[in-house]
Amino acid sequence: MKLLTKEIINKLPKLCATEEVKDPKAIVKFFTPDANWTWYATEFDGEDTFFGLVDGHEKELGNFSLSELQRIRGLMNLPVERDICFKPTPLSELR
């Protein structure tokens, strides 16, 4: 599965574009099917770096990279996937 399509890239605001938005929306959701980690992207630099909510050991806002997501494997060696049913959702609903 492709983690990122041109359609999704076009929907993601550029990095720092939503800094002044009170409750930005996560546009895309990535997850490990076998390790309970989830990444919600709200912004993208167009190359490799996302900003959004990371839900792992804790929930926190920060940067993560596409190249990192492509390398990660869960407990059963499964790769990160994109949730194809995910609809853009305000971060307040995901926290």
VEXMI-964820 format. One record per residue (C-alpha): x, y, z; residue in three letters. Coordinates in nm, 3 decimals. Layout:
N
+---------+---------+---------+---------+
|      px |      py |      pz | residuo |
+---------+---------+---------+---------+
|       X |       Y |       Z |     ALA |
...
+---------+---------+---------+---------+
This chain:
95
+---------+---------+---------+---------+
|      px |      py |      pz | residuo |
+---------+---------+---------+---------+
|   0.000 |   0.000 |   0.000 |     MET |
|   0.119 |   0.348 |  -0.086 |     LYS |
|   0.138 |   0.557 |   0.229 |     LEU |
|   0.098 |   0.884 |   0.043 |     LEU |
|  -0.080 |   0.966 |  -0.281 |     THR |
|  -0.072 |   1.287 |  -0.486 |     LYS |
|  -0.435 |   1.345 |  -0.386 |     GLU |
|  -0.345 |   1.336 |  -0.015 |     ILE |
|  -0.037 |   1.554 |  -0.068 |     ILE |
|  -0.259 |   1.815 |  -0.235 |     ASN |
|  -0.498 |   1.813 |   0.064 |     LYS |
|  -0.228 |   1.851 |   0.331 |     LEU |
|  -0.143 |   2.210 |   0.426 |     PRO |
|   0.224 |   2.308 |   0.410 |     LYS |
|   0.428 |   2.295 |   0.732 |     LEU |
|   0.337 |   2.578 |   0.973 |     CYS |
|   0.027 |   2.672 |   0.768 |     ALA |
|  -0.213 |   2.580 |   1.049 |     THR |
|  -0.018 |   2.734 |   1.339 |     GLU |
|  -0.289 |   2.994 |   1.395 |     GLU |
|  -0.579 |   2.751 |   1.349 |     VAL |
|  -0.741 |   2.675 |   1.685 |     LYS |
|  -0.835 |   2.316 |   1.602 |     ASP |
|  -0.662 |   2.195 |   1.283 |     PRO |
|  -0.780 |   1.881 |   1.109 |     LYS |
|  -0.581 |   1.564 |   1.068 |     ALA |
|  -0.596 |   1.486 |   0.697 |     ILE |
|  -0.442 |   1.139 |   0.694 |     VAL |
|  -0.398 |   0.859 |   0.948 |     LYS |
|  -0.112 |   0.608 |   0.955 |     PHE |
|  -0.096 |   0.316 |   1.197 |     PHE |
|   0.090 |   0.001 |   1.289 |     THR |
|  -0.155 |  -0.291 |   1.276 |     PRO |
|   0.054 |  -0.484 |   1.528 |     ASP |
|   0.204 |  -0.226 |   1.764 |     ALA |
|  -0.065 |   0.026 |   1.874 |     ASN |
|   0.100 |   0.335 |   1.727 |     TRP |
|  -0.091 |   0.592 |   1.522 |     THR |
|   0.021 |   0.907 |   1.340 |     TRP |
|  -0.229 |   1.176 |   1.233 |     TYR |
|  -0.085 |   1.426 |   0.984 |     ALA |
|  -0.213 |   1.782 |   0.976 |     THR |
|   0.069 |   1.935 |   0.766 |     GLU |
|   0.335 |   1.819 |   0.521 |     PHE |
|   0.644 |   1.986 |   0.375 |     ASP |
|   0.585 |   1.821 |   0.037 |     GLY |
|   0.891 |   1.599 |   0.065 |     GLU |
|   0.935 |   1.401 |   0.387 |     ASP |
|   0.829 |   1.584 |   0.705 |     THR |
|   0.482 |   1.580 |   0.857 |     PHE |
|   0.345 |   1.763 |   1.159 |     PHE |
|   0.060 |   1.617 |   1.358 |     GLY |
|  -0.052 |   1.405 |   1.649 |     LEU |
|   0.147 |   1.095 |   1.739 |     VAL |
|  -0.034 |   0.841 |   1.956 |     ASP |
|   0.214 |   0.589 |   2.092 |     GLY |
|   0.339 |   0.571 |   2.449 |     HIS |
|   0.169 |   0.910 |   2.491 |     GLU |
|  -0.029 |   1.144 |   2.269 |     LYS |
|   0.181 |   1.439 |   2.158 |     GLU |
|   0.210 |   1.689 |   1.877 |     LEU |
|   0.527 |   1.687 |   1.674 |     GLY |
|   0.710 |   1.615 |   1.353 |     ASN |
|   0.750 |   1.272 |   1.196 |     PHE |
|   0.880 |   1.166 |   0.858 |     SER |
|   0.752 |   0.963 |   0.568 |     LEU |
|   1.087 |   0.784 |   0.543 |     SER |
|   1.057 |   0.687 |   0.910 |     GLU |
|   0.705 |   0.552 |   0.859 |     LEU |
|   0.828 |   0.346 |   0.564 |     GLN |
|   1.099 |   0.182 |   0.780 |     ARG |
|   0.894 |   0.107 |   1.093 |     ILE |
|   0.783 |  -0.248 |   1.159 |     ARG |
|   0.558 |  -0.363 |   1.441 |     GLY |
|   0.587 |  -0.664 |   1.670 |     LEU |
|   0.495 |  -0.909 |   1.393 |     MET |
|   0.712 |  -0.726 |   1.138 |     ASN |
|   0.410 |  -0.564 |   0.971 |     LEU |
|   0.468 |  -0.226 |   0.804 |     PRO |
|   0.285 |   0.098 |   0.879 |     VAL |
|  -0.040 |   0.132 |   0.684 |     GLU |
|  -0.262 |   0.422 |   0.583 |     ARG |
|  -0.621 |   0.411 |   0.704 |     ASP |
|  -0.807 |   0.434 |   0.373 |     ILE |
|  -1.141 |   0.493 |   0.553 |     CYS |
|  -1.016 |   0.786 |   0.762 |     PHE |
|  -1.199 |   1.116 |   0.713 |     LYS |
|  -1.037 |   1.449 |   0.804 |     PRO |
|  -1.098 |   1.500 |   1.175 |     THR |
|  -1.025 |   1.790 |   1.414 |     PRO |
|  -0.737 |   1.711 |   1.649 |     LEU |
|  -0.962 |   1.785 |   1.948 |     SER |
|  -1.166 |   1.475 |   1.861 |     GLU |
|  -0.854 |   1.258 |   1.832 |     LEU |
|  -0.699 |   1.355 |   2.165 |     ARG |
+---------+---------+---------+---------+
